[in-house]
Amino acid sequence: MKPAEQRELLSYGLGITNVVARATARADELSAEEYREGGRLLAAKVGALGPRWLAVVGVTAYRAAFDDRKAAVGPQERLVGDTRVWVLPNPSGLNAHWTTATMAQEFARLRMAAED
């Protein structure tokens, strides 16, 4: 999909986002408050739009925004409202242990879960 088409994800029962909209070269350039505020705004969007799944790109961002230090990539126990949550790996070059192939596998796992 093209960036301009991202709202179409809702027709599939999905939402995907970064927690903080401000672009940075490194995640550590964002403050804890920016992450927390991003989490609050994200929870409000999810409440208003009601996707079945929310995919958050970046485990560090998810942990900081939702105060869940033990979160790992994959499906989360926590719900945001009635919405299930999946944390996806960040495709940043700093995430060298995630290859293109393993990232694609994780995105495919979410797709299969969303289809069920």
C-alpha positions as CSV (number, residue, x, y, z in Angstrom):
1,M,0.0,0.0,0.0
2,K,1.0,3.6,-0.5
3,P,1.3,5.9,2.5
4,A,-1.8,7.8,1.3
5,E,-3.8,4.6,1.4
6,Q,-3.0,3.7,5.1
7,R,-6.6,4.4,6.2
8,E,-7.6,1.5,4.0
9,L,-6.0,-0.8,6.6
10,L,-9.1,-0.2,8.8
11,S,-11.2,-2.1,6.2
12,Y,-9.0,-5.1,7.1
13,G,-9.5,-4.5,10.8
14,L,-5.9,-3.3,11.2
15,G,-4.1,-0.2,12.4
16,I,-0.4,0.4,12.0
17,T,1.6,3.3,13.4
18,N,4.7,4.6,15.0
19,V,4.1,5.7,18.6
20,V,5.7,9.1,18.1
21,A,5.1,10.9,14.8
22,R,8.3,12.9,15.0
23,A,11.1,11.4,12.8
24,T,14.5,10.9,14.4
25,A,17.6,9.1,13.4
26,R,17.7,7.1,16.6
27,A,15.0,6.1,19.1
28,D,17.0,7.4,22.0
29,E,16.4,11.0,20.7
30,L,12.9,10.8,21.9
31,S,12.0,11.5,25.6
32,A,10.1,9.3,27.9
33,E,7.3,11.9,27.9
34,E,7.1,11.9,24.1
35,Y,6.6,8.1,24.2
36,R,4.0,8.3,27.0
37,E,2.1,11.0,25.2
38,G,2.3,9.0,22.0
39,G,0.8,6.1,23.8
40,R,-2.0,8.2,25.1
41,L,-2.8,9.6,21.7
42,L,-2.5,6.2,20.1
43,A,-4.9,4.6,22.6
44,A,-7.4,7.4,21.9
45,K,-7.1,6.8,18.1
46,V,-7.6,3.1,18.6
47,G,-10.7,3.8,20.7
48,A,-12.2,6.1,18.1
49,L,-11.3,3.9,15.0
50,G,-11.8,0.4,16.6
51,P,-9.4,-1.8,14.6
52,R,-9.3,-5.5,15.5
53,W,-5.5,-5.3,15.6
54,L,-3.0,-2.6,16.3
55,A,0.5,-3.1,15.0
56,V,3.2,-1.0,16.7
57,V,6.5,-0.9,14.9
58,G,9.3,-1.0,17.4
59,V,9.5,-2.9,20.7
60,T,11.3,-0.1,22.4
61,A,8.7,2.4,21.4
62,Y,5.9,0.1,22.6
63,R,7.6,-0.6,25.9
64,A,8.1,3.1,26.6
65,A,4.6,4.2,25.5
66,F,2.7,1.5,27.3
67,D,5.0,1.0,30.3
68,D,5.5,-2.7,29.5
69,R,9.2,-3.4,30.0
70,K,8.8,-7.1,29.3
71,A,7.1,-6.8,25.9
72,A,8.7,-8.6,23.0
73,V,8.0,-8.7,19.3
74,G,4.8,-10.5,18.6
75,P,1.2,-10.6,20.0
76,Q,0.7,-8.9,23.4
77,E,-1.5,-9.9,26.2
78,R,-2.6,-6.3,26.7
79,L,-5.5,-5.0,24.8
80,V,-6.0,-1.3,23.9
81,G,-9.7,-1.0,24.5
82,D,-11.1,-4.1,22.6
83,T,-8.1,-4.1,20.1
84,R,-5.5,-6.7,20.1
85,V,-1.9,-5.5,19.9
86,W,1.1,-6.9,17.9
87,V,4.6,-5.5,18.2
88,L,6.6,-5.6,15.0
89,P,10.3,-5.2,14.7
90,N,11.6,-1.8,13.7
91,P,13.1,-1.9,10.2
92,S,15.8,0.6,11.3
93,G,19.4,-0.3,10.3
94,L,20.2,-0.2,14.0
95,N,18.1,-3.4,14.3
96,A,20.7,-5.6,12.6
97,H,19.6,-8.8,14.2
98,W,16.3,-8.6,12.3
99,T,17.0,-9.5,8.6
100,T,14.6,-8.6,5.8
101,A,13.5,-12.3,5.8
102,T,12.8,-12.5,9.5
103,M,11.0,-9.2,9.5
104,A,8.8,-10.4,6.6
105,Q,8.1,-13.6,8.6
106,E,6.9,-11.5,11.6
107,F,4.7,-9.3,9.4
108,A,3.3,-12.5,7.9
109,R,2.5,-13.9,11.3
110,L,0.4,-10.8,12.0
111,R,-1.3,-11.1,8.7
112,M,-2.3,-14.7,9.4
113,A,-3.5,-13.8,12.9
114,A,-5.6,-10.9,11.4
115,E,-7.1,-13.3,8.9
116,D,-8.4,-15.7,11.6
